[in-house]
Amino acid sequence: MITKAKEILAATKDKMSHAVSHLDEELKTYRAGKADPRVFNNVMVDYYGSPTPVPQVASVTAPDAKTLMLQPWEKKMIPAIEKAIIDSNIGLTPSNNGETIRCTVPPLTEDRRKELLKKAKAAGENAKVSVRNARRDGIEHLKKAGKDGMPEDLQKEYEQLIQKETDAFTKKVDELVVAKEKEMMTV
């Protein structure tokens, strides 16, 4: 029975870990005033009829702190990539020279900072919801195992361990959001 409890704890921890790493990746795409190629990770371009992330159709680099440069694998993709960047509402305006696309990163306005901060906090809340859902699922699995013969004291012990993990992952979510907030508010 103890192995079953350990499996449930490990699966719950894994789900929580995925929620936190997803939040971390999402927060990295929020532009904080300096050029970061990851800002294009969620920008989809129509590539032969299927939506494809920009980094899969072009090389994305940051030659300096205020410029992002995209070198499409195919020149005919330049207009589609420019349209995708404009439609994505990430606050960048592309310009091309026929070979590459340049995006100058403007300094963040106060309104844009507040908007990004709201998005970051909402993403943090979503991650916390995912962590709590993983906790609920783990506890339900423990209760089910309790009905199948798991000793009650073992069940309670692992419920407490799941709660400790929930608290730890919730704290990580808060730390990620606070770090992003600090980064966005630094001018």
Buried (B, 14 or more C-beta within 10 A) or exposed (E): EEEBBEEBBEBBBEBBBBBBEBBBEBBBBBBBBBBBBBBBBEBBBBBEEEEBBBBEBBEBEBEEEBEBBBEBEEEEBBEBBBEBBEEBEBBBEBEBEEEBBBBEBEEBEEEBBEBBBEBBEEBBEBBBEBBBEBBEBBBEBBEEBBEEEBEEEBBEBBBEBBEEBBEEBBEBBEEBBEEBBEBBBEE
